[in-house]
């Protein structure tokens, strides 16, 4: 959630906060590197389709981050914010609640 909140603050205050974009993207990439590496390791107990989906989301995150570095647009942050929020909400649900 921290990364989503940080990216949203930049999105909401684009004109004055654009200089914070690069560190926020770097932080987000670090989180996704850790998440995708842990999820896709050979000994991960996650189902193969979930491993694949996490890897595909991570690739999207990395590509969108690169796009934002090359051509920064506030609206391009929306997908990163939404994905991070969704993943954070999913990870915060207790297993009994998910069923």
Secondary structure, DSSP 8 states (H G I E B T S, - for coil): -HHHHHHHHHHHTHHHHGGGHHHHHHHHHHHHHHHHHHHHSTT--S-HHHHHHHHHHHHHHHHHHHHHHHS--GGGHHHHHHHHHHHHHHHHS-HHHH-
